[in-house]
Amino acid sequence: MTTEKIINKLYSEFNTYDVKRILKMKHIPVLYYPLGDVTLGYIATIKRIKTITVDNSLNEIQTDFILGHELSHVLNNDIGTPYYRRVGFILSHQQKRKTS
């Protein structure tokens, strides 16, 4: 399913695009902690409950982006503990530029 279809499905189910409201209605816990300079957010399964952790120093737009990203991992039933890393994004973006 494409990202657009997933977003439209969530909207039709919850009547909002607000990721924080969707997470609350889906009963997905969100924790806010200082995660340092590298990690912006991740999901972990705690007692069989997928929980999202987000760096608490992010602004509202960044937080919503990270929450949406992590929500996609929950909806896709991704296995493991995927981390959204600031360094990984920057490196992959720079690598693409160099090869262009």
N, C-alpha and C positions, 0 to 999 in steps of 0.2 A: 504494500500500500504506500502511495506517495505521501510526502509530508503534508501537502495540501489536503488530501483526503482525510488524513488523520486529524488535522486541525478542524476541518469541517464536521467530522464525526463528533469530536469533543464539543464543538459549539452546539450542535444539534442536541447532544445529550445534556449539556449543562447550561446552555443559553448564555454563555460568556466566553470571552477569549482570555480572561484574567487567570493566569497560570496559578496564582496563589489560591484563588477561589476553587479552581478545578482540583488542586491538590487537597484542599480541605474537604471538598465534597467526596473525593475518592478515598479519604481517610489515609493519605500518605503523609507520614510525619516528616517535618522539615526542622532541622537543627541548624543554628547559626553559631559558628565558632571562628576564631582567628585561625586560618589555615596556613599562614605564611605567604611568601612571595611567589610560590610556584603553583600550588593547587588552589583552584577556584571553587571546586565542588566535586562531589562524588555521591554514589549510592552505595549502601551497604545493607545486607540483610541481617537484621537483629531479631532473633527469636522468630524467624520466618516472616518478618515484616520488613518490606523494603523501606528504607529510610534515606532521605536526601539530606546531605550536609552541605552547607554553602558558607563560603568565607564571609564573615560579618562586616568586613571593611568595604564591600562593594556598594556602589550606588544602586538605586532602585532599578534602573534600566539593565545594568549588568546582572543584578540578582535575578530579575525576571528571565533574562536570557539563559542563565545557568540553570534555573529551575525548569525551564522548558526543555533544555537539553537533557537534564537528568530525568525528567518525566518521560522523555522518549525511551530511555533505557528501561524504565519500569514497564511501560506499555509494550515494549518489544521483548520483555522477559529476558533481558540480557543476563548472562551468567558472569559471576565474578564481581569485582569491585572496580568499575571503570571510573577513572579520575579525569576531570576536565582540568588540564594543566595549561597554565599561561605560557610556559616555556615551549611545550610541545606545539602549541598553535603557532607561536611566533617562528619557531624553527621550520615547521613544515611550510609556512607561508613564505619565508625567505628562500627556502630550497626551491620552491616552485618558480620564484622570480629569477633565480640564477640560471635555471635550465631553459627559461623562455628566450 
